[in-house]
Amino acid sequence: MSATHRVCGWRRSGRSAHIGDPAVPLRGNLHAHSLFSDGVRSAEQVIAAYEALGYDFLAITDHDDRVPPHYWRALAALRPQLLLFRGIELDYRPLSQHVGRVYGDREVLHVLNHPARYNLSLDETTRRVAVIRGDGLAIDAVEVTDTGHYRPQYDTDVIRLPKIATDDSHREPHVGRAWIEVEAPRDRDAIIRSIKAGDFRLGFAPGEGAPG
């Protein structure tokens, strides 16, 4: 782990089960953007930035209303050293709510993205989850960050979902602000199953308001 991105705050995700002391947990980010939508760097450059920080996995999740027709083919053609998840940021248009969709090989993860950006109350957040689920879109986790800044009001058992940290990177200052660490095999489906079960921890770069 890079010394400049040392964990300054851990919190086991809500609804977590016990997991043993890991030798080397896998560190990753599940929300990042590239030139395929509103990021400022190519997918290759985005991947290289996370590889330079020692990340083990990354999801590129460009916006569904901006990606070009060749988006999925382009992601599939990449050959990074880290474990790459194909992803997309959906706009659930009835509520103008962003939902992250991250594909494993068989598993799929859906995340309620950055409720803090919409200034949602806890009641509004839980109602949004219920509405979206009622419309047939699973919600498996919720972000407690906004572009990597910790938003503690959403890190509560009132929201009965695993809580994840991401940096939602669009440009360089966002990269490496917040992440998760998972005790799982280096396998996309295993990582997603661990996240759904709450078997992971949150990590934050210094100065990002990490939980004590």
Secondary structure, 3 states (H helix, E strand, C coil): CCHHHCCCCCCECCCCCCCCCCCCCEEEECCECCCCCCCCCCHHHHHHHHHHCCCCEEEEEEECCCCCCCHHHHHHHCCCCCEEEEEEEEEECCCCEEEEEEECCCCEEEEECCHHHHCCCHHHHHHHHHHHHHCCCCCCEEECEECCEECHHHCCCCCCCCEECCCCECCHHHCCCEEEEECCCCCHHHHHHHHHHCCEEEEECCCCCCCC
